[in-house]
Amino acid sequence: MIKTLTSHDNGAALIIDKSILELLEITLTTPLKITTDGKSLIISPATDEDREGRFQSALHKVNDEHGETLRKLGE
């Protein structure tokens, strides 16, 4: 299947056929993860694992930057 982009505001949109959306169980409200391998665009439904990974990364960053202060506030 070959698709072309459609102009949309200051960007571009890709129209995905309903049959593909149904196959992947994607709705208009499904969060999508967009990545690239440097040559291809990869679009997939965002999973709870993705969210958990971002949460853990943010948690480590906060603990690294403010851990001591948070410990003192907890005393």
Secondary structure, DSSP 8 states (H G I E B T S, - for coil): -----EEETTEEE----HHHHHHTT--TT--EEEEE-SSSEEEEE--HHHHHHHHHHHHHHHHHHHHHHHHHHH-
